[in-house]
Amino acid sequence: MIDRLTFDLKATSGDARAGVIHTDHGDIETPIFMPVGTAGSVKAVHQSELRNDIGAQIILGNTYHLYLRPGCDLLRQAGGLHKFNGWERPLLTDSGGFQVFSLAENRKIKEEGCTFRSHIDGSKHLFTPENVMEIQRIIGADIMMAFDECAPGDSDHRYAQRSMELTHRWLDRCIKRFGETEPLYGHHQALFPIVQGCQYEDLRKISAEYIASKDPEGCAIGGLAVGEPTEVMYQMIEVVNAILPKDRPRYLMGVGTPQNILEAIERGVDMFDCVMPTRNGRNGLLFTAEGTINIKNKKWESCFEPIDPTSSAEADRVYTLAYLHHLIRAEEILGLQICSIHNLRFYLWLVGEARRHIFAGDYAAWKGSMIEKLGRRL
C-alpha cells in the first residue's frame, strides 16, 4: 500500500499540465475525465465497456446515493465498492454535500452538519464531517472528498463568506477524523479538500490559501458551473490555481461541456467529472469532433455515415447515424447505450488529445481550433 497519493508533472504548455496520478489501483494520466457512476453504476454502460471500449481510468461514485442505497452495511460486507461493482481501477467519491444541499426544502444546515430527508422514502438522516469520512472509508474510494457546503451560485457576499468559513471548519473536522481512521481494504485513500467562495475573488483566494495550508494530497474546486457566467468560472479557476500547490492534482468538480473542459485545462486543471455525456446521450445529443448532433432530427434518418470517424473506436463505426436515429426514435435501449458509450469515449478522446498537445507544446493553438468546431450544431 502506498503511503501517499502522488502526482508527477510530465509536461506543460502554458499553464496546461500533463501528469500522472499514482494510486494503489493504478495510474491516472492527466488531464482526465471521470465518468460518473452515481449509485455504483455508470448509467447504461457495462464495466467491461468502461475499461475496454471507453478507456476510463477512474470513475466517480456518490456518497449520498451509495449511503442510502445499497447502504454502508452491504458495501462493507462486499469489501467496498471496488468489489461490489467489479471495478478494479481507481475510484473517487464526492462527499454527498452537493446532493444534500440541493434538497433545499428537505435539509437543514447547522454547525454539527446537515440533516436531510431521503429522496427515496423521506427518512431523516444526518451528515457530519466525521460520518462522511467514515462512509467514504466504507465505500473504499481511492480519493475521498471533504464535506463542504456548496452555496448557491447567486449567494451574496455575506452568505458566501459564512458558507466558506463553515466549509473550512468542517474541513478541519474531516482531516481530524480522517487521521483517526484507517483504510478498511488494504489500499491507500487520499482526502481532497474543496475550495469554495462562490464568484467572489477575495473569498476564493482565502479559501485556496486555507486549503493549500493543509498540505493536501490533491485539491478540488467546487461551487462553480452552478449558474454563474462561464467567464466568471474561468476567472475563479485562474485565481484559485495561482495559489494551489503546483505539485498536486487539481479537480474541477461537476464540469462540464467539452468547451469548459478545454478552457479549464488551459488554466491548469487536471481532473473533471460531469453527468453531461451520459445524460445528454440518453436524450439523443451526441458530442463529436466536428460539433454536436441531435440524433432525433429527421436529417439523420437516411444518413449512413458513421457517428464520428475521428473519436469513435473502429468497432463502433458499424453504427450509422441513420441506425442510431432509428433506435432513439423507436425508444430501443441499445440506442441509449450507444449514445452514452460514444459520448464518454469522445470525452476521453478529447482529454487524451489535450494531453498529446500539451506534450507537443501547442495546446493553446489546438484548443482554439477545437473550441470553434465544438460549438457547431450539425
C-alpha positions as CSV (number, residue, x, y, z in Angstrom):
1,M,0.0,0.0,0.0
2,I,1.4,3.4,-0.9
3,D,1.8,6.0,1.9
4,R,0.5,8.9,-0.1
5,L,-1.1,9.7,-3.4
6,T,1.5,11.4,-5.7
7,F,1.4,13.4,-8.8
8,D,4.2,13.5,-11.3
9,L,4.1,16.6,-13.6
10,K,5.3,15.4,-17.0
11,A,4.8,18.4,-19.4
12,T,3.3,21.9,-19.6
13,S,2.1,24.1,-22.4
14,G,1.5,27.5,-20.9
15,D,-0.5,26.7,-17.7
16,A,-1.9,23.5,-19.2
17,R,-0.5,20.4,-17.5
18,A,0.0,16.7,-18.3
19,G,0.9,14.4,-15.5
20,V,0.4,11.1,-13.8
21,I,-1.5,10.4,-10.5
22,H,-0.3,7.3,-8.7
23,T,-2.8,5.3,-6.7
24,D,-2.9,1.7,-5.4
25,H,-5.5,0.8,-8.0
26,G,-3.3,2.1,-10.9
27,D,-2.0,5.2,-12.5
28,I,-4.2,8.0,-13.9
29,E,-2.9,10.0,-16.9
30,T,-4.0,13.7,-16.7
31,P,-5.8,15.7,-17.8
32,I,-8.5,13.1,-17.2
33,F,-12.3,12.9,-17.4
34,M,-14.1,10.7,-14.9
35,P,-17.4,9.1,-15.9
36,V,-20.0,9.5,-13.2
37,G,-21.3,6.3,-11.6
38,T,-23.6,7.9,-9.1
39,A,-25.1,4.8,-7.5
40,G,-22.2,2.5,-8.3
41,S,-23.0,2.3,-12.0
42,V,-22.4,4.5,-15.0
43,K,-25.8,4.5,-16.5
44,A,-26.4,2.2,-19.5
45,V,-22.7,1.2,-19.6
46,H,-21.0,-2.2,-18.6
47,Q,-17.8,-2.2,-16.6
48,S,-16.1,-4.0,-19.4
49,E,-17.1,-1.2,-21.8
50,L,-15.8,1.4,-19.4
51,R,-12.5,-0.5,-19.3
52,N,-12.0,-1.7,-22.8
53,D,-14.1,0.4,-25.2
54,I,-14.2,3.8,-23.4
55,G,-10.8,3.6,-21.7
56,A,-11.9,5.1,-18.4
57,Q,-9.0,5.2,-16.0
58,I,-11.1,6.3,-13.0
59,I,-14.8,6.6,-12.2
60,L,-16.8,8.6,-9.7
61,G,-19.3,7.4,-7.1
62,N,-21.6,9.4,-5.0
63,T,-21.6,9.2,-1.2
64,Y,-25.2,10.4,-0.7
65,H,-26.7,7.8,-3.1
66,L,-24.5,4.9,-2.0
67,Y,-25.2,5.6,1.6
68,L,-28.9,5.5,1.0
69,R,-28.8,2.5,-1.4
70,P,-27.3,-0.1,-1.1
71,G,-26.1,1.2,2.2
72,C,-22.9,1.0,4.3
73,D,-23.6,-2.4,5.8
74,L,-23.9,-4.1,2.5
75,L,-20.9,-2.3,1.0
76,R,-18.7,-3.3,3.9
77,Q,-19.8,-6.9,3.6
78,A,-18.9,-6.8,-0.1
79,G,-15.5,-5.4,0.7
80,G,-16.1,-1.9,-0.6
81,L,-17.3,-0.6,-3.9
82,H,-14.5,-2.0,-5.9
83,K,-15.5,-5.5,-5.0
84,F,-19.2,-4.7,-5.1
85,N,-19.3,-3.4,-8.7
86,G,-16.3,-5.2,-10.1
87,W,-14.3,-2.0,-11.0
88,E,-10.6,-2.7,-10.3
89,R,-9.3,0.7,-11.3
90,P,-9.3,3.9,-9.2
91,L,-12.5,5.3,-7.7
92,L,-13.3,8.8,-6.4
93,T,-16.3,9.6,-4.2
94,D,-17.7,13.0,-3.7
95,S,-18.9,13.8,-0.1
96,G,-22.6,14.0,-0.9
97,G,-22.6,17.6,0.0
98,F,-23.8,18.9,-3.3
99,Q,-26.7,16.4,-3.3
100,V,-27.7,17.1,0.3
101,F,-27.7,20.9,-0.2
102,S,-29.6,20.6,-3.5
103,L,-32.5,19.1,-1.5
104,A,-33.4,22.7,-0.4
105,E,-36.7,22.2,1.4
106,N,-35.7,18.8,2.8
107,R,-32.5,19.8,4.6
108,K,-31.2,22.0,7.5
109,I,-27.6,23.2,7.8
110,K,-26.1,23.7,11.2
111,E,-22.6,23.7,12.8
112,E,-22.8,20.0,13.5
113,G,-23.6,19.1,9.9
114,C,-26.6,18.8,7.7
115,T,-29.9,17.0,8.4
116,F,-31.8,15.9,5.3
117,R,-34.7,13.7,4.2
118,S,-34.1,10.9,1.7
119,H,-35.4,11.4,-1.7
120,I,-36.3,7.7,-1.8
121,D,-38.6,7.3,1.3
122,G,-38.5,10.6,3.2
123,S,-36.5,9.1,6.1
124,K,-34.4,11.6,8.1
125,H,-30.6,11.4,8.2
126,L,-27.6,13.5,9.4
127,F,-24.3,14.0,7.5
128,T,-21.4,15.4,9.6
129,P,-17.8,15.8,8.6
130,E,-17.0,12.8,10.8
131,N,-19.5,10.3,9.5
132,V,-18.9,11.3,5.9
133,M,-15.3,10.3,6.4
134,E,-16.5,7.0,7.8
135,I,-18.9,6.4,5.0
136,Q,-16.2,7.0,2.4
137,R,-13.8,4.7,4.3
138,I,-16.5,2.0,3.9
139,I,-17.1,2.8,0.2
140,G,-13.3,2.4,-0.2
141,A,-12.7,5.2,-2.8
142,D,-9.0,5.9,-3.7
143,I,-9.9,9.6,-3.5
144,M,-12.3,10.9,-0.8
145,M,-13.8,14.4,-0.8
146,A,-14.1,16.6,2.3
147,F,-17.6,17.5,3.4
148,D,-18.4,21.1,2.3
149,E,-21.4,23.4,1.8
150,C,-22.0,24.1,-1.9
151,A,-23.6,27.5,-1.6
152,P,-26.0,28.7,-4.4
153,G,-24.2,30.4,-7.2
154,D,-26.2,33.6,-6.7
155,S,-25.3,33.9,-3.0
156,D,-24.5,37.4,-1.7
157,H,-21.0,38.0,-0.4
158,R,-22.1,37.8,3.3
159,Y,-23.7,34.3,2.8
160,A,-20.8,33.1,0.6
161,Q,-18.3,34.1,3.3
162,R,-20.2,32.4,6.1
163,S,-20.6,29.3,3.9
164,M,-16.9,29.2,3.1
165,E,-15.9,29.6,6.7
166,L,-18.2,26.7,7.7
167,T,-16.7,24.6,4.9
168,H,-13.2,25.4,6.4
169,R,-14.3,24.4,9.9
170,W,-15.8,21.2,8.6
171,L,-12.6,20.5,6.7
172,D,-10.6,20.6,9.9
173,R,-13.0,18.1,11.4
174,C,-12.7,15.9,8.3
175,I,-8.9,16.0,8.5
176,K,-9.1,15.0,12.2
177,R,-11.5,12.1,11.6
178,F,-9.6,11.0,8.5
179,G,-6.4,10.8,10.6
180,E,-8.2,8.8,13.3
181,T,-9.4,6.1,10.9
182,E,-7.7,3.6,8.7
183,P,-8.5,2.2,5.2
184,L,-10.5,-0.9,5.5
185,Y,-9.5,-2.8,2.4
186,G,-5.7,-2.6,2.2
187,H,-5.3,0.3,-0.2
188,H,-4.4,3.9,0.4
189,Q,-7.2,6.5,0.4
190,A,-6.5,10.2,-0.2
191,L,-8.5,13.2,1.1
192,F,-9.1,16.2,-1.2
193,P,-10.3,19.4,0.4
194,I,-12.6,21.7,-1.6
195,V,-12.1,25.4,-2.4
196,Q,-15.4,27.4,-2.1
197,G,-16.2,31.1,-2.2
198,C,-18.8,31.4,-5.0
199,Q,-17.9,34.0,-7.6
200,Y,-16.1,36.3,-5.2
201,E,-12.4,36.7,-5.9
202,D,-11.4,37.6,-2.4
203,L,-13.2,34.6,-0.9
204,R,-11.7,32.2,-3.5
205,K,-8.2,33.5,-2.6
206,I,-8.9,33.0,1.1
207,S,-10.3,29.5,0.6
208,A,-7.4,28.4,-1.8
209,E,-4.8,29.6,0.7
210,Y,-6.6,27.8,3.6
211,I,-6.8,24.5,1.5
212,A,-3.1,24.8,0.4
213,S,-2.0,25.3,4.1
214,K,-3.3,21.8,4.9
215,D,-0.7,20.1,2.7
216,P,-3.4,18.1,0.8
217,E,-2.7,15.1,-1.4
218,G,-4.9,16.9,-4.0
219,C,-7.3,19.8,-4.3
220,A,-10.8,20.2,-5.6
221,I,-12.5,23.4,-6.8
222,G,-16.2,23.3,-6.0
223,G,-19.2,25.7,-6.3
224,L,-18.7,26.5,-10.0
225,A,-20.8,25.8,-13.0
226,V,-23.8,26.5,-10.9
227,G,-25.3,29.3,-12.9
228,E,-22.6,31.9,-13.0
229,P,-21.4,33.2,-16.4
230,T,-18.7,31.0,-17.9
231,E,-16.2,33.8,-17.9
232,V,-16.6,34.2,-14.2
233,M,-16.0,30.5,-13.8
234,Y,-12.8,30.8,-15.8
235,Q,-11.7,33.8,-13.8
236,M,-12.2,31.9,-10.5
237,I,-10.2,29.0,-11.8
238,E,-7.3,31.3,-12.6
239,V,-7.5,32.9,-9.2
240,V,-7.5,29.6,-7.3
241,N,-4.9,27.8,-9.4
242,A,-2.4,30.6,-8.9
243,I,-2.5,29.7,-5.2
244,L,-3.0,25.9,-5.1
245,P,0.2,23.8,-4.9
246,K,1.6,23.0,-8.4
247,D,2.7,19.5,-7.4
248,R,-0.7,18.3,-6.5
249,P,-3.6,17.3,-8.8
250,R,-6.4,19.8,-9.2
251,Y,-10.0,18.6,-9.7
252,L,-12.8,20.9,-11.0
253,M,-16.0,19.4,-9.8
254,G,-19.0,18.9,-12.0
255,V,-17.7,20.5,-15.1
256,G,-18.8,20.3,-17.8
257,T,-19.2,20.9,-21.6
258,P,-16.3,19.9,-23.8
259,Q,-15.5,23.7,-24.3
260,N,-15.5,24.2,-20.5
261,I,-13.0,21.3,-20.1
262,L,-10.6,22.6,-22.7
263,E,-10.7,26.1,-21.2
264,A,-10.1,24.8,-17.7
265,I,-7.2,22.6,-18.9
266,E,-5.6,25.7,-20.3
267,R,-5.9,27.3,-16.8
268,G,-4.2,24.3,-15.1
269,V,-7.0,21.9,-14.1
270,D,-6.2,18.2,-14.2
271,M,-9.4,16.3,-13.4
272,F,-13.0,16.6,-14.4
273,D,-16.4,14.9,-13.9
274,C,-19.9,15.6,-15.2
275,V,-23.1,13.7,-16.0
276,M,-23.4,15.5,-19.3
277,P,-22.1,12.9,-21.6
278,T,-24.4,10.1,-20.4
279,R,-27.4,12.3,-19.6
280,N,-27.3,14.1,-22.9
281,G,-26.6,10.8,-24.7
282,R,-29.8,9.3,-23.2
283,N,-31.6,12.3,-24.7
284,G,-30.2,11.8,-28.1
285,L,-27.4,14.5,-28.1
286,L,-24.1,13.4,-29.4
287,F,-20.7,15.2,-29.0
288,T,-18.3,14.8,-31.9
289,A,-15.1,16.3,-33.0
290,E,-16.9,18.4,-35.5
291,G,-19.8,19.6,-33.2
292,T,-23.0,18.4,-31.6
293,I,-25.7,16.2,-33.2
294,N,-29.3,15.9,-32.2
295,I,-29.8,12.4,-33.4
296,K,-33.6,12.8,-33.2
297,N,-33.6,15.3,-36.0
298,K,-35.1,13.9,-39.3
299,K,-32.0,15.0,-41.2
300,W,-30.2,11.9,-39.8
301,E,-32.9,9.5,-40.9
302,S,-31.1,8.4,-44.1
303,C,-27.5,9.4,-43.2
304,F,-25.5,6.2,-43.4
305,E,-22.2,7.7,-42.2
306,P,-20.6,6.6,-39.0
307,I,-21.3,8.6,-35.9
308,D,-17.9,10.2,-35.6
309,P,-14.9,8.8,-37.6
310,T,-12.5,10.9,-35.5
311,S,-13.2,9.8,-32.0
312,S,-15.1,6.5,-32.4
313,A,-13.5,3.2,-32.0
314,E,-13.2,1.0,-35.1
315,A,-15.8,-1.4,-33.7
316,D,-18.4,1.3,-33.4
317,R,-18.1,2.5,-37.0
318,V,-20.6,-0.2,-37.9
319,Y,-23.3,2.0,-36.3
320,T,-24.5,4.7,-38.7
321,L,-26.3,7.8,-37.8
322,A,-29.4,6.5,-39.6
323,Y,-29.4,3.4,-37.4
324,L,-28.9,5.4,-34.3
325,H,-31.7,7.7,-35.3
326,H,-34.0,4.7,-35.7
327,L,-33.1,3.3,-32.3
328,I,-33.7,6.5,-30.5
329,R,-37.0,7.2,-32.3
330,A,-38.1,3.6,-31.5
331,E,-37.0,4.0,-27.8
332,E,-34.7,1.0,-28.0
333,I,-32.4,0.6,-25.0
334,L,-29.5,-0.1,-27.4
335,G,-29.8,3.5,-28.6
336,L,-29.3,4.8,-25.1
337,Q,-26.2,2.6,-24.7
338,I,-24.6,3.5,-28.0
339,C,-25.1,7.3,-27.3
340,S,-23.8,7.0,-23.8
341,I,-20.7,5.0,-24.8
342,H,-20.0,7.3,-27.7
343,N,-20.2,10.4,-25.6
344,L,-18.0,9.0,-22.9
345,R,-15.5,7.8,-25.4
346,F,-15.5,11.3,-27.0
347,Y,-14.8,13.0,-23.7
348,L,-11.9,10.6,-23.0
349,W,-10.6,11.1,-26.6
350,L,-10.8,14.9,-26.0
351,V,-8.7,14.9,-22.8
352,G,-6.3,12.4,-24.5
353,E,-5.8,14.8,-27.4
354,A,-5.3,17.6,-24.9
355,R,-2.6,15.6,-23.2
356,R,-0.9,14.9,-26.6
357,H,-0.9,18.6,-27.5
358,I,0.4,19.6,-24.1
359,F,3.4,17.3,-24.7
360,A,3.7,18.8,-28.2
361,G,3.8,22.3,-26.7
362,D,1.0,23.7,-28.9
363,Y,-2.0,23.3,-26.6
364,A,-3.4,26.8,-26.9
365,A,-3.4,26.8,-30.7
366,W,-5.0,23.3,-30.8
367,K,-7.6,24.4,-28.2
368,G,-8.6,27.4,-30.2
369,S,-9.3,25.3,-33.3
370,M,-11.2,22.7,-31.3
371,I,-13.4,25.3,-29.5
372,E,-14.5,26.6,-32.8
373,K,-15.6,23.2,-34.0
374,L,-17.1,22.0,-30.8
375,G,-19.6,24.9,-30.8
376,R,-21.2,23.9,-34.1
377,R,-24.6,22.3,-34.3
378,L,-24.5,19.8,-37.1
